[in-house]
Amino acid sequence: MPQGTIKTLVADRGFGFIAAAEGDVFFHHQAVTEHKFDELWIGQTVTYELAAAEQRGHDKGLCAISVTPT
């Protein structure tokens, strides 16, 4: 599983970005597993799975699914 750090959190809109080797990766609050979105913080290390944005209803780029804090 890829690993990265949380770069941005937009709590009022329920999404964020992970700084990863692939570049910035979008994630939605529903992609967070084992913890609540509100428990995440900037700089926290997470593991995740990558999915094409089109598979998740977005128009471009990569997005993370199964985001799990380490």
C-alpha positions in Angstrom: 0.0 0.0 0.0 1.3 3.5 -0.8 2.1 5.7 2.1 2.0 9.5 2.4 1.3 12.4 4.8 -1.8 14.5 5.0 -1.1 17.8 3.3 -4.5 19.6 3.5 -7.8 19.1 5.3 -10.9 21.0 4.4 -13.1 19.8 7.3 -16.2 21.9 6.5 -16.3 20.3 3.0 -15.2 16.8 4.0 -12.1 16.3 1.9 -8.3 16.6 1.9 -5.1 15.9 0.0 -2.3 13.5 0.7 1.3 14.4 -0.2 2.5 11.3 -1.9 5.2 10.1 -4.4 2.5 10.3 -7.1 1.9 14.0 -6.3 -1.0 15.3 -4.3 -3.8 12.8 -4.0 -7.4 13.8 -3.2 -9.5 11.9 -0.6 -13.0 12.2 0.6 -14.1 11.8 4.2 -15.9 8.6 3.3 -12.6 7.0 2.2 -11.2 7.1 5.8 -11.2 3.8 7.5 -10.7 2.8 11.2 -10.9 6.5 12.3 -13.1 9.4 11.8 -12.3 12.2 9.4 -12.3 14.7 12.3 -9.5 12.7 14.0 -7.0 13.3 11.2 -4.4 16.1 11.3 -2.0 17.7 8.8 1.3 15.9 8.8 -0.2 12.6 9.9 1.1 9.5 8.0 -1.5 7.4 6.3 -1.7 4.4 4.0 -4.2 4.3 1.2 -5.1 2.7 -2.1 -5.2 4.6 -5.4 -8.2 4.8 -7.7 -8.8 6.8 -10.9 -10.9 9.8 -10.2 -13.5 8.8 -12.8 -14.2 5.7 -10.7 -15.0 7.9 -7.7 -17.1 10.5 -9.5 -14.5 13.2 -10.0 -13.3 14.6 -13.3 -9.5 14.2 -13.2 -6.5 13.0 -11.2 -6.0 10.3 -8.7 -7.9 9.8 -5.5 -7.3 7.8 -2.4 -9.6 5.1 -1.0 -9.2 3.1 2.2 -7.2 5.9 3.9 -5.9 4.5 7.2 -3.8 6.4 9.7 -0.6 4.6 10.6 
